[in-house]
Amino acid sequence: MSETASNFIGNIPQNYDKFLGPRIFAAYAKDLAARSREVNPERVLELAAGTGIVSRELRDTLSADCHLTITDLNQPMLEVAKGKFTEKEKVSFDTLDATNLSLERDFFDLVVCQFGIMFFPDKEQSLREASRVLKNNGVYLFSVWGTWEQNPFAKIAHNTVSKFFPNNPPGFYKVPFGYNNVPALEEAVLNNGFRSVSITEVKFTSAIPSATDFATGLVFGNPLFEEITERAGDPHAVCAAIAADIEEHLGAAMPIQALIIKAVK
């Protein structure tokens, strides 16, 4: 599942950015950027930056003298991110695997990763790599989604698509919402290069101006699209069904909830 879950290719990056970004990522990007500013870093590394939703907030929020290194394993996602910056801005881009960073040891003041670690095939190794590239007393800020119950849009998407494939339901939505056990997170952080950790629950209410647009992101903005087509399904039919269920069960707004983890080396 890890390969499929991280395979953001084709038109997925554009749909992800346009239809999911404003609904589920933007508020957390602003929150993470504000927390990053408190660190007052000179060098920042962003992992699994995707289409640059957090990257843009970081650049707008941090000191102009701070250098931001923006990375992702998926080049198509980074290409969208690059379009959000000018040549004059103090940023650089690199295609990197978060579990095997070809970067200097003890170099960054801050590492940031929004909703990425859940997709890493070796999460503990990714923590060790983040610690390795951080200076002593450096900070790793990362976020993970809460449960399906706390993020009902994900439960709706999974249950609705499963009705189309009862014998072999797509599993994408199990991945980003399955890494949120607080004691296990604390243990993983402290056992892999960090001396302290604090975890904060952050809740938002997100507007849904168009159930159809949001459903488009939920189907065509992530690897669920490939899981549907691999099963010879019709992604447009699934999208319409998800839109109907979102409109029925969530209406014009929805709760979203995540954990923000601050780890200090």
C-alpha positions in Angstrom: 0.0 0.0 0.0 2.9 2.4 0.7 3.8 2.6 -3.0 0.3 3.3 -4.1 -0.3 5.8 -1.3 2.6 7.9 -2.3 2.1 7.8 -6.0 0.9 11.3 -6.7 1.3 11.5 -10.5 -0.5 12.6 -13.6 -3.2 15.3 -12.9 -3.3 14.3 -9.3 -1.0 17.2 -8.1 -3.2 19.9 -9.7 -6.5 18.4 -8.4 -4.9 17.9 -4.9 -3.8 21.6 -4.8 -7.0 23.1 -6.2 -9.7 20.9 -4.6 -8.2 19.6 -1.4 -5.8 22.4 -0.5 -8.4 25.0 0.6 -10.6 22.4 2.3 -8.2 20.4 4.5 -4.6 21.6 4.2 -4.6 25.5 4.2 -5.6 26.1 7.8 -3.0 23.6 9.1 -0.4 25.2 6.8 -1.0 28.6 8.5 -0.9 27.0 11.9 2.4 25.1 11.2 4.0 28.3 9.7 3.1 30.2 12.9 4.7 27.5 15.0 7.7 27.6 12.8 8.2 31.3 13.3 8.5 30.8 17.0 11.6 28.7 16.4 13.2 31.8 14.6 15.2 29.5 12.3 17.9 30.4 9.8 17.7 27.2 7.8 14.6 25.2 7.3 14.0 21.9 5.6 10.5 20.9 4.5 9.8 17.2 3.9 7.0 15.8 1.7 6.2 19.4 0.7 3.7 18.2 -2.0 2.4 21.2 -4.0 3.9 23.8 -1.7 0.8 24.7 0.4 2.9 24.8 3.6 6.0 26.0 1.7 4.2 29.2 0.6 3.0 29.9 4.1 6.5 29.3 5.5 8.1 31.6 3.1 5.5 34.3 3.8 5.8 33.9 7.6 9.5 33.3 8.3 12.3 35.9 8.2 13.4 37.0 4.7 16.9 35.9 5.7 15.8 32.4 6.4 16.6 29.9 3.7 13.9 27.3 2.9 14.8 23.9 1.3 11.6 22.4 -0.1 11.7 18.6 -0.8 9.4 15.8 -1.9 9.8 12.4 -3.3 7.4 13.1 -6.1 8.8 15.4 -8.8 5.3 16.2 -10.3 4.1 17.6 -6.9 7.3 19.7 -6.6 6.7 21.2 -10.1 3.4 22.6 -8.9 5.1 23.9 -5.7 7.8 25.7 -7.8 5.2 27.7 -9.6 4.3 29.4 -6.3 7.7 31.1 -6.0 9.7 33.7 -7.8 13.4 33.4 -8.6 14.2 36.1 -6.1 12.9 34.2 -3.1 15.2 32.4 -0.8 14.1 28.9 -1.5 15.6 25.8 -3.2 13.9 22.6 -4.3 15.1 19.0 -4.2 13.6 15.5 -4.9 14.5 13.6 -1.8 13.3 10.5 0.1 12.6 11.5 3.7 13.9 8.1 4.9 17.3 8.6 3.2 18.2 12.3 3.1 21.4 13.1 1.1 21.9 16.2 3.2 24.5 17.4 5.6 24.4 16.4 9.3 23.7 19.0 12.0 22.7 21.6 9.4 19.1 22.8 9.8 17.5 24.6 12.7 14.0 23.4 11.8 12.5 20.5 9.9 8.8 20.7 8.9 6.5 18.0 7.5 2.7 18.4 7.1 0.7 15.2 6.8 3.6 13.3 5.2 5.1 10.9 7.7 2.0 8.6 7.5 3.1 7.7 3.9 6.7 7.0 4.8 7.4 3.2 4.5 9.8 3.4 7.5 8.6 6.0 9.8 11.2 5.5 12.5 14.0 5.8 9.9 12.5 9.0 8.8 12.6 10.3 12.3 16.3 9.4 12.6 17.0 11.1 9.4 15.2 14.3 10.5 17.2 14.2 13.7 20.5 13.6 11.9 20.2 16.8 9.7 19.1 19.0 12.6 21.5 20.9 14.8 21.5 20.2 18.5 18.4 21.8 20.0 16.9 21.9 16.5 13.1 21.3 16.2 11.1 18.9 14.1 7.5 20.0 13.6 5.2 17.6 11.9 1.5 16.8 11.7 -0.7 13.7 11.4 -4.4 13.4 10.9 -6.7 12.3 13.6 -9.1 9.4 13.3 -11.9 8.9 10.7 -14.4 9.8 13.4 -12.6 13.2 13.9 -12.4 13.7 10.2 -15.7 12.4 8.9 -15.0 13.4 5.3 -12.4 10.6 5.1 -14.8 8.0 6.6 -17.5 9.0 4.1 -15.0 8.8 1.2 -13.8 5.3 2.2 -17.3 3.9 3.0 -18.7 5.3 -0.3 -16.0 3.9 -2.5 -16.1 0.6 -0.7 -19.7 0.1 -1.8 -18.5 0.0 -5.4 -15.9 -2.7 -4.6 -17.3 -4.7 -1.7 -14.9 -7.7 -2.3 -11.8 -5.6 -2.7 -12.3 -2.0 -1.4 -9.5 0.6 -2.1 -7.4 1.2 1.0 -6.0 4.6 0.4 -7.9 6.4 3.1 -6.7 3.9 5.7 -3.1 5.3 5.3 -3.3 9.0 6.2 -5.7 8.5 9.0 -4.0 5.5 10.7 -1.0 7.0 12.4 -2.4 8.9 15.4 -1.8 6.9 18.6 -0.3 9.5 20.9 1.7 7.2 23.2 3.1 5.3 20.2 4.0 8.6 18.5 5.8 9.8 21.7 7.7 6.6 22.0 8.7 6.6 18.3 10.0 10.2 18.6 12.0 9.7 21.8 13.5 6.4 20.6 14.8 7.9 17.3 16.9 10.9 18.0 14.9 13.4 20.0 15.1 14.3 23.7 11.6 15.8 24.1 8.3 15.8 22.4 5.0 17.6 22.8 1.8 16.8 20.9 -1.1 19.2 20.5 -4.6 18.5 19.1 -5.7 21.1 16.7 -9.3 21.3 15.4 -10.8 23.5 12.7 -14.2 23.8 11.0 -13.8 23.9 7.2 -16.3 25.3 4.8 -17.6 23.1 1.9 -18.8 25.6 -0.7 -19.1 22.8 -3.3 -19.5 19.1 -2.4 -18.7 18.3 -6.0 -15.4 20.2 -6.0 -14.4 18.6 -2.7 -15.3 15.1 -3.9 -13.3 15.8 -7.1 -10.3 16.3 -4.8 -11.1 13.3 -2.8 -11.1 11.0 -5.9 -9.0 12.7 -8.5 -6.5 14.5 -6.1 -4.9 11.4 -4.6 -4.0 7.8 -5.5 -7.6 6.7 -4.8 -8.1 7.5 -8.5 -5.6 4.8 -9.5 -7.1 2.3 -7.1 -10.5 2.8 -8.7 -9.2 2.5 -12.3 -7.1 -0.6 -11.4 -10.3 -2.3 -10.4 -11.9 -1.3 -13.7 -14.2 1.1 -11.9 -15.6 4.5 -13.0 -14.0 7.3 -10.9 -16.6 9.8 -12.1 -19.4 7.6 -10.7 -17.5 7.2 -7.4 -17.0 11.0 -7.3 -20.7 11.7 -7.8 -21.6 9.3 -5.1 -19.1 10.8 -2.6 -20.4 14.3 -3.4 -23.9 13.2 -2.7 -22.9 11.6 0.6 -20.9 14.7 1.6 -23.8 17.0 0.9 -26.2 14.7 2.8 -24.0 14.1 5.9 -21.8 17.1 6.2 -23.6 19.9 4.4 -21.9 23.3 4.2 -19.1 22.7 6.7 -17.2 19.9 8.4 -14.9 19.3 11.4 -11.3 18.4 10.8 -8.7 17.4 13.4 -5.0 16.7 13.5 -2.1 16.3 15.9 0.8 18.7 15.7 4.1 17.1 17.0 7.0 19.2 18.2 10.2 17.2 18.7 13.4 18.7 20.0 16.8 17.1 19.3 
